Amino acid sequence: MENKIVDEINYSMRTPEVKKFIDDHQSLFWYSPAPKSETVSDELLVEMVLNYGSMDDLRGLFTVLGIKEVAKIFFESIGMSERRKGNYHELTLNYFTLLFNRYAS
């Protein structure tokens, strides 16, 4: 129950830029009905952009969240469990681990 409250707080504290970014990239969240900007967690946003987004999508994510915040979310997510780590494609996991260790540390 506590996590749900925290998630709701995080959603309500979203910047308009993040909400717009999610709305502009709805195709990444094809499985979920609109409006998505209020229900997509930061972890899911990062996961979907890193796995399925284009280079422009990635640049946009870095613009709205910042590379350090994206790296923090990425490392926290893959550190939670092997299952979470398995949500990332093997090459994606390797590439962004190297990239974030070099440029976001």
C-alpha positions as CSV (number, residue, x, y, z in Angstrom):
1,M,0.0,0.0,0.0
2,E,2.8,2.4,0.9
3,N,4.4,1.9,-2.6
4,K,1.2,2.9,-4.3
5,I,1.0,6.1,-2.3
6,V,4.6,6.9,-3.2
7,D,3.9,6.1,-6.9
8,E,0.9,8.4,-6.8
9,I,3.0,11.2,-5.3
10,N,5.7,10.7,-7.9
11,Y,3.1,10.9,-10.7
12,S,1.6,14.1,-9.4
13,M,5.0,15.7,-9.0
14,R,5.9,15.0,-12.6
15,T,7.1,18.0,-14.6
16,P,5.1,19.1,-17.6
17,E,8.1,18.2,-19.7
18,V,8.1,14.6,-18.6
19,K,4.3,14.3,-19.1
20,K,4.7,15.7,-22.6
21,F,7.6,13.4,-23.4
22,I,5.5,10.4,-22.4
23,D,2.5,11.7,-24.4
24,D,4.7,12.2,-27.4
25,H,6.1,8.7,-27.2
26,Q,2.8,6.8,-26.6
27,S,3.9,4.1,-29.1
28,L,6.4,2.8,-26.5
29,F,3.5,2.1,-24.2
30,W,1.2,0.4,-26.8
31,Y,-0.1,-2.1,-24.3
32,S,-1.6,0.5,-21.9
33,P,-4.7,2.7,-22.6
34,A,-4.2,6.5,-22.7
35,P,-3.7,8.8,-20.9
36,K,-0.3,7.3,-20.0
37,S,1.5,10.2,-18.6
38,E,-0.2,9.7,-15.2
39,T,0.4,6.0,-14.9
40,V,3.9,5.3,-16.3
41,S,6.6,5.0,-13.6
42,D,10.0,6.4,-14.1
43,E,11.4,2.9,-14.1
44,L,9.1,1.8,-16.9
45,L,9.8,5.0,-18.8
46,V,13.5,4.4,-18.7
47,E,13.2,0.7,-19.5
48,M,11.0,1.3,-22.5
49,V,13.2,4.1,-24.0
50,L,16.4,2.2,-23.5
51,N,15.1,-1.0,-24.9
52,Y,12.9,0.2,-27.7
53,G,13.4,3.9,-28.3
54,S,15.4,5.6,-31.0
55,M,18.5,7.8,-30.5
56,D,16.3,10.8,-30.6
57,D,14.0,9.3,-27.9
58,L,17.1,8.7,-25.8
59,R,18.3,12.3,-26.2
60,G,14.8,13.5,-25.3
61,L,14.8,11.4,-22.1
62,F,18.2,12.7,-21.1
63,T,16.9,16.3,-21.7
64,V,13.8,15.9,-19.5
65,L,15.3,13.7,-16.7
66,G,19.1,14.2,-17.1
67,I,21.6,11.5,-17.7
68,K,22.5,11.1,-14.0
69,E,18.9,10.5,-13.1
70,V,18.4,8.0,-15.9
71,A,21.5,6.2,-14.8
72,K,20.3,6.2,-11.2
73,I,16.9,4.7,-12.2
74,F,18.6,2.2,-14.5
75,F,21.0,0.9,-11.9
76,E,18.4,0.8,-9.1
77,S,16.1,-1.1,-11.4
78,I,18.6,-3.8,-12.5
79,G,19.9,-4.0,-8.9
80,M,16.5,-5.0,-7.5
81,S,16.3,-8.5,-8.9
82,E,17.4,-10.8,-11.7
83,R,13.9,-10.6,-13.0
84,R,14.1,-6.8,-13.3
85,K,17.5,-7.1,-14.9
86,G,16.0,-9.6,-17.4
87,N,13.6,-6.9,-18.6
88,Y,16.5,-5.3,-20.5
89,H,17.9,-6.9,-23.7
90,E,21.3,-8.3,-23.1
91,L,23.0,-5.8,-25.5
92,T,21.0,-2.9,-24.1
93,L,22.0,-3.9,-20.5
94,N,25.7,-4.1,-21.5
95,Y,25.8,-0.9,-23.5
96,F,24.0,1.3,-21.0
97,T,26.0,-0.1,-18.1
98,L,29.2,0.9,-19.9
99,L,27.8,4.3,-21.0
100,F,26.4,5.3,-17.6
101,N,29.6,4.1,-15.7
102,R,31.6,6.3,-18.0
103,Y,29.5,9.4,-18.4
104,A,27.1,9.5,-15.4
105,S,29.4,8.8,-12.6
